[in-house]
């Protein structure tokens, strides 16, 4: 009851403040001083540049601009602090420098307003680098007050919904997204150095395939055709290898109509890369190089801490098969469990439930791995050689056709990368598509569809190829020590607030 009364009072207070600000804007417009008619401001320097190079700028005229974050009115002289894209800087503003009319206007400006300041650089008596204003111009009026500094954005839901406010009042949030940009830039640099070519493939597809996931469905009106937001760009990228590209990569959005939690968002950023004449061992090498090099060059170290856990990303990561990892943790050896019936009996004994469409030895192995092993993989570990049932696009191991040459990379108990020695046998691929289609018809919403054109591409000929996918949002979570995927997405998917 008390909380509802407080919330209602806060709404009333905010509405009152908004009304006052609108009235101020109206008065400015009536005076012919509408800030929204200003189209440009000649800013010469940013705050950080001035503060980092004070000796160079002392006594010199500069022009800065930004949002008012603090203001102290002291009669005929005042101080204000503005925030630009690189930080904050203080300004000294007096009636003697601006004149009575301009100074009176300045005193009416609100926290959140954008202003431009022209003046010379100096240090105050407290040694704070500042701009002594000769001119102050209102560039845009903030009609809605910012939340108070210490308790305005405790509600994480509100922070995600109003990311623009979150970025203003929480500088560390902006730093996370600047770091995200640097990570992706370094990723591109590494791959270009390895002679990969960046390409773009369609986001709208006619077949939901490329991975096991429930797709988003849309409709193309002109073609009167149901289409899907892509689950993964995999098949189109492999078509490019068929077409003669040796190494390609794509950084882009994938979409999966599935659950949401701290690790999953329906719309996420992924990188996939493919290299002709390579296999999953080469993909392990490039995975290790990408992640360790980004950590070293962007963070300055390969030793990181994620949510209180120390992790070393230096090269030399562990490699172990899925079956051996289960044996290592539980003592159960699936090499001695040869049939579906034996595996399902063991699953029943351990109270592991499987969906009706996943009643195979391979699916039991995967469930055991997820239940007993995954959370134990803290230091970087490649889990290799997966059951064939889990990987319809992967080449079988020559020494054991029940397994495929696939790995997933685990760090801190989470998966970060997935890679294959790509299946290039069109006959085998067709049969696996048929099995996927059968599973789909039995009700498996995550099963992919038949892509006959991709089979045609394989019939034209795909050389031995290694392929790799890395979830960039999760990697950025790891490298920025962010607890939730929403903390590294500027605009995470949210339920409408109504």
C-alpha positions in Angstrom: 0.0 0.0 0.0 2.7 2.4 1.0 4.8 1.5 -2.1 1.8 2.3 -4.4 1.3 5.6 -2.7 5.0 6.5 -3.1 4.9 5.4 -6.8 1.8 7.6 -7.4 3.5 10.5 -5.7 6.6 10.1 -7.8 4.5 10.1 -11.0 2.7 13.3 -9.8 6.0 15.0 -9.0 7.5 14.0 -12.4 4.4 15.3 -14.2 4.7 18.6 -12.4 8.4 18.9 -13.4 7.6 18.1 -17.0 4.9 20.8 -17.0 7.4 23.3 -15.7 10.0 22.4 -18.3 7.4 22.6 -21.1 6.5 26.1 -19.9 10.2 27.1 -20.0 10.4 25.9 -23.6 7.2 27.8 -24.5 8.7 31.0 -23.1 11.9 30.5 -25.1 10.0 29.9 -28.3 7.9 33.1 -27.7 11.2 35.0 -27.3 12.5 33.6 -30.6 15.0 31.4 -28.9 13.7 27.9 -29.7 16.6 25.5 -29.1 15.1 22.9 -31.4 15.6 25.2 -34.4 19.4 25.0 -34.0 20.7 22.6 -36.5 24.4 22.5 -35.8 27.0 23.5 -33.2 30.7 23.9 -33.9 32.3 21.8 -31.1 36.1 22.0 -31.3 37.1 19.6 -28.5 35.9 16.8 -26.2 36.2 16.8 -22.4 38.8 14.0 -22.2 41.1 15.6 -24.8 41.2 18.9 -22.8 41.6 17.2 -19.4 44.3 14.8 -20.6 46.3 17.6 -22.3 45.8 20.5 -19.9 49.2 22.1 -20.4 48.5 22.3 -24.1 45.1 23.9 -23.6 45.7 26.2 -20.6 44.5 29.7 -21.4 43.3 28.7 -24.9 39.8 29.1 -26.3 37.8 26.0 -26.9 34.2 25.1 -27.7 32.6 22.1 -25.9 29.1 20.7 -25.8 27.1 18.2 -23.9 24.3 17.4 -21.4 24.1 19.4 -18.1 24.7 16.9 -15.3 25.2 19.3 -12.4 24.6 23.0 -11.8 25.4 25.3 -8.8 23.9 28.8 -8.9 25.8 31.3 -6.7 24.4 34.7 -7.4 26.3 36.4 -10.2 28.6 33.4 -10.8 27.8 29.7 -11.2 29.3 26.3 -12.1 27.9 23.6 -14.2 29.2 20.2 -15.4 28.4 18.9 -18.8 28.8 15.3 -20.1 29.9 14.5 -23.6 30.7 11.2 -25.3 34.1 10.8 -23.5 33.4 12.2 -20.0 32.6 15.3 -18.0 34.1 18.8 -17.7 33.2 21.7 -15.5 32.5 25.2 -16.6 32.5 28.5 -14.7 29.7 30.9 -15.8 29.4 34.5 -14.7 27.2 37.5 -15.3 30.3 39.6 -16.1 31.2 37.3 -19.0 27.8 36.5 -20.4 25.9 39.7 -19.7 22.7 39.9 -17.7 20.2 38.6 -20.3 22.3 35.5 -21.2 23.2 34.7 -17.6 19.5 34.9 -16.6 18.7 32.4 -19.3 21.5 30.2 -18.2 20.1 30.0 -14.7 16.8 28.7 -16.1 18.5 25.7 -17.8 17.7 22.3 -16.3 19.7 19.2 -15.6 19.6 17.1 -18.8 19.6 20.1 -21.2 22.2 20.2 -23.9 24.3 23.3 -24.1 27.3 24.6 -26.0 30.0 26.5 -24.2 32.7 28.7 -25.7 35.5 29.9 -23.4 39.1 29.4 -22.3 40.6 26.5 -20.3 41.8 27.1 -16.7 42.1 25.5 -13.3 39.9 26.5 -10.4 41.3 27.1 -6.9 40.6 23.4 -6.1 42.7 22.5 -9.2 39.8 21.3 -11.3 40.3 21.7 -15.0 37.4 23.8 -16.3 36.2 26.0 -19.1 35.7 29.7 -18.3 32.6 30.5 -20.3 32.3 33.5 -22.6 29.2 32.2 -24.3 26.6 29.6 -23.4 24.0 28.3 -26.0 21.0 26.1 -25.3 21.1 23.4 -28.0 18.2 21.1 -26.9 15.7 21.2 -24.0 15.2 18.1 -21.9 11.5 18.0 -21.1 11.7 14.9 -18.8 13.9 15.0 -15.7 16.7 12.4 -15.4 16.4 10.0 -12.4 18.2 11.1 -9.3 21.8 9.9 -9.3 21.7 7.5 -6.4 18.3 5.8 -6.6 16.9 6.6 -10.0 17.7 3.4 -11.9 17.7 0.5 -9.4 15.0 -1.3 -11.4 16.9 -3.4 -13.9 13.8 -3.8 -16.0 13.6 0.0 -16.4 17.3 0.2 -17.2 16.8 -2.3 -20.1 13.7 -0.6 -21.3 15.2 2.9 -21.1 18.7 2.1 -22.1 19.2 5.7 -23.2 18.8 6.9 -19.6 20.9 4.0 -18.3 23.8 5.1 -20.5 23.5 8.7 -19.3 23.4 8.0 -15.5 25.6 4.9 -15.3 28.9 5.5 -17.1 30.1 1.9 -16.5 27.3 0.7 -18.7 28.5 2.8 -21.6 32.0 1.4 -21.0 30.7 -2.1 -21.5 29.3 -1.2 -24.9 32.5 0.6 -25.9 34.3 -2.6 -25.0 31.9 -4.6 -27.0 32.7 -2.5 -30.1 36.5 -3.0 -29.5 36.1 -6.8 -29.1 34.2 -7.0 -32.5 36.7 -4.8 -34.2 39.6 -7.0 -32.9 37.7 -10.1 -34.1 37.5 -8.7 -37.6 41.2 -7.8 -37.5 42.2 -11.3 -36.5 40.1 -13.0 -39.3 41.2 -10.6 -42.0 44.8 -11.4 -40.9 43.9 -15.0 -41.4 42.7 -14.2 -45.0 39.0 -14.6 -44.2 36.5 -12.6 -46.3 33.6 -11.0 -44.6 30.2 -11.6 -46.4 26.5 -11.1 -45.8 23.8 -13.7 -46.3 20.0 -13.4 -46.1 18.2 -13.0 -42.8 14.9 -14.1 -44.3 14.9 -17.7 -45.5 12.4 -20.1 -47.0 13.7 -23.1 -45.0 14.2 -23.2 -41.3 17.5 -25.0 -41.0 21.2 -24.6 -40.0 20.6 -25.8 -36.4 18.1 -27.4 -34.2 15.9 -24.6 -33.0 12.3 -23.3 -33.1 12.1 -20.5 -35.7 10.3 -17.2 -36.0 7.8 -17.3 -38.9 6.7 -14.3 -41.0 4.9 -13.8 -44.2 6.0 -12.2 -47.5 2.9 -10.5 -48.9 4.1 -10.0 -52.5 5.2 -13.7 -52.9 2.4 -14.9 -50.7 5.0 -17.1 -49.0 5.7 -18.0 -45.4 9.3 -17.3 -44.5 11.6 -17.7 -41.5 14.0 -15.4 -39.6 17.2 -17.3 -39.9 18.3 -19.7 -37.2 21.9 -19.6 -38.5 23.6 -18.5 -41.8 25.5 -21.9 -42.0 24.1 -23.3 -45.2 24.5 -20.1 -47.2 28.1 -19.7 -46.1 28.9 -23.3 -47.1 27.2 -22.5 -50.5 29.9 -19.8 -50.9 32.7 -22.4 -50.2 31.0 -24.5 -53.0 31.2 -21.4 -55.2 34.9 -21.0 -54.8 35.5 -18.8 -51.7 38.2 -20.5 -49.6 37.5 -18.7 -46.3 34.4 -16.7 -45.3 32.9 -15.3 -42.2 29.7 -13.4 -41.2 28.9 -11.4 -38.1 25.2 -11.0 -37.8 21.9 -11.6 -36.1 20.3 -15.0 -35.6 16.8 -15.6 -34.3 15.4 -18.4 -32.2 11.8 -18.5 -30.9 12.7 -20.1 -27.6 13.0 -19.3 -23.9 14.7 -16.2 -22.4 17.1 -16.2 -19.5 20.4 -14.7 -18.4 22.1 -16.6 -21.3 19.5 -16.5 -24.0 17.8 -13.7 -26.0 15.6 -14.5 -29.0 17.7 -12.2 -31.2 21.4 -12.6 -30.7 24.7 -11.8 -32.5 26.8 -14.7 -33.8 29.9 -15.2 -35.9 30.2 -18.1 -38.3 33.3 -18.9 -40.3 34.2 -21.6 -42.8 37.5 -22.6 -44.3 38.0 -25.0 -47.2 40.5 -27.9 -46.8 40.3 -27.7 -43.0 38.6 -29.7 -40.2 37.4 -29.4 -36.7 41.0 -29.5 -35.3 41.8 -26.3 -37.3 38.6 -24.8 -35.9 39.9 -25.5 -32.4 43.1 -23.6 -33.2 41.3 -20.6 -34.6 38.9 -20.5 -31.7 41.7 -20.5 -29.2 43.6 -17.8 -31.2 40.5 -15.6 -31.5 39.5 -15.6 -27.8 43.0 -15.5 -26.3 44.1 -12.7 -28.7 41.0 -10.6 -28.1 41.6 -10.9 -24.3 45.3 -10.0 -24.6 44.8 -7.1 -27.0 41.6 -5.6 -25.7 41.8 -6.4 -22.0 45.6 -6.5 -21.8 45.6 -10.0 -20.2 44.5 -13.5 -20.7 43.8 -14.0 -17.0 40.2 -12.8 -16.3 37.7 -13.1 -13.5 34.1 -13.9 -14.4 31.6 -13.5 -11.6 34.2 -14.2 -9.0 35.8 -17.2 -10.7 39.4 -16.9 -12.1 39.8 -18.1 -15.7 43.0 -18.3 -17.8 42.4 -17.9 -21.5 46.0 -18.4 -22.5 46.5 -21.0 -25.3 46.8 -24.7 -24.4 43.2 -25.5 -23.8 42.0 -29.0 -22.7 40.5 -31.4 -25.3 38.3 -34.4 -24.3 35.6 -36.4 -26.0 32.0 -36.1 -24.7 32.0 -39.8 -23.7 35.3 -39.5 -21.9 34.2 -36.4 -20.1 31.1 -38.2 -18.8 33.3 -41.1 -17.6 35.8 -38.7 -16.0 33.0 -37.1 -13.9 30.6 -40.0 -13.3 32.5 -43.2 -14.0 29.9 -44.2 -16.6 31.5 -45.4 -19.8 29.2 -45.1 -22.8 31.7 -47.0 -25.0 30.4 -50.1 -23.2 26.8 -49.1 -23.7 26.2 -49.9 -27.4 22.4 -50.0 -27.9 19.5 -47.5 -27.6 17.8 -49.9 -25.2 20.8 -50.1 -22.8 21.2 -46.3 -22.9 17.4 -45.6 -22.3 17.4 -48.1 -19.4 20.4 -46.3 -17.8 18.6 -42.9 -18.3 15.5 -44.3 -16.6 17.6 -45.6 -13.7 19.2 -42.1 -13.3 15.7 -40.4 -13.6 16.7 -38.6 -16.8 13.6 -37.9 -19.0 13.8 -37.6 -22.8 11.4 -36.3 -25.3 9.5 -38.9 -27.4 11.5 -37.8 -30.5 14.8 -38.2 -28.8 14.8 -41.8 -27.6 18.3 -42.8 -28.8 21.7 -43.6 -27.3 23.1 -40.3 -28.7 20.5 -38.2 -27.0 21.0 -40.1 -23.7 24.7 -39.3 -23.9 23.9 -35.6 -24.4 21.5 -35.5 -21.5 24.2 -37.1 -19.2 26.7 -34.6 -20.4 24.4 -31.6 -19.7 23.3 -32.9 -16.3 26.7 -34.1 -14.9 29.6 -32.5 -16.8 28.8 -29.1 -18.3 28.8 -27.1 -15.1 32.2 -28.6 -14.1 34.0 -27.2 -17.2 35.4 -24.0 -15.7 38.7 -23.5 -17.6 38.5 -23.5 -21.4 37.7 -27.0 -22.6 37.0 -28.4 -26.0 34.4 -31.2 -25.8 34.8 -33.2 -29.0 33.3 -36.1 -30.9 29.5 -35.9 -30.5 26.8 -38.5 -31.2 25.7 -38.3 -34.8 22.0 -37.8 -33.7 22.9 -34.4 -32.4 24.7 -33.1 -35.5 22.9 -33.5 -38.8 25.4 -31.3 -40.7 28.6 -32.8 -39.4 31.0 -35.4 -40.9 31.2 -38.8 -39.2 34.4 -39.9 -37.5 36.1 -42.4 -39.8 37.0 -44.6 -36.8 33.4 -44.6 -35.3 30.4 -43.7 -37.5 28.2 -43.3 -34.5 30.1 -40.1 -33.7 30.8 -36.9 -35.6 33.8 -34.6 -35.8 32.3 -31.8 -33.8 33.3 -29.8 -30.7 31.8 -27.3 -28.4 33.9 -24.9 -26.3 33.0 -24.5 -22.6 34.3 -21.9 -20.3 32.9 -21.2 -16.8 30.4 -24.0 -17.3 28.9 -22.4 -20.4 29.1 -23.1 -24.1 30.8 -20.4 -26.2 31.6 -22.0 -29.6 30.4 -24.9 -31.8 32.3 -26.3 -34.7 32.3 -29.1 -37.2 34.2 -31.0 -39.8 31.5 -30.1 -42.3 29.5 -32.9 -43.9 30.1 -32.8 -47.6 28.6 -36.1 -48.7 25.3 -35.1 -50.5 23.8 -38.6 -50.1 24.5 -38.8 -46.4 23.2 -35.2 -46.0 20.0 -36.0 -47.8 19.3 -38.9 -45.5 19.9 -36.8 -42.4 17.6 -34.1 -43.7 14.9 -36.9 -44.2 15.4 -37.9 -40.6 15.0 -34.3 -39.5 11.9 -34.0 -41.5 10.4 -37.1 -39.9 11.2 -35.8 -36.5 9.5 -32.5 -37.4 6.4 -34.3 -38.6 6.3 -36.2 -35.3 6.1 -32.9 -33.4 9.7 -31.9 -32.8 9.5 -28.1 -33.3 13.3 -27.7 -33.2 14.0 -30.1 -36.1 15.2 -28.5 -39.3 13.4 -28.8 -42.6 14.6 -30.3 -45.9 16.8 -28.0 -48.0 17.0 -29.6 -51.4 18.9 -26.7 -52.9 21.7 -27.2 -50.3 21.8 -30.9 -51.3 22.2 -29.8 -54.9 25.1 -27.5 -53.9 26.8 -30.5 -52.2 26.3 -32.5 -55.4 28.2 -29.8 -57.3 30.9 -30.4 -54.8 32.0 -29.1 -51.4 35.7 -29.6 -50.5 36.7 -30.8 -47.0 35.7 -27.8 -44.9 35.9 -26.7 -41.2 33.2 -24.5 -39.8 32.9 -22.6 -36.5 30.2 -20.5 -34.7 30.8 -18.3 -31.7 28.1 -16.7 -29.7 29.4 -13.1 -29.5 27.0 -11.9 -26.8 28.1 -14.7 -24.5 31.8 -14.0 -25.3 31.3 -10.3 -24.5 29.6 -11.3 -21.3 32.7 -13.3 -20.3 35.2 -10.6 -21.3 33.2 -7.8 -19.5 32.3 -9.8 -16.5 28.5 -9.3 -17.2 26.1 -11.5 -15.3 23.3 -11.4 -17.9 23.1 -11.3 -21.7 20.8 -8.3 -21.3 23.8 -6.4 -19.9 25.6 -6.6 -23.2 22.7 -6.0 -25.5 21.8 -2.3 -26.0 18.2 -3.1 -26.6 17.3 -6.6 -25.3 14.0 -8.2 -26.1 11.4 -7.0 -23.6 7.7 -7.6 -23.1 5.7 -4.4 -23.8 5.2 -2.3 -20.6 1.4 -1.8 -20.7 
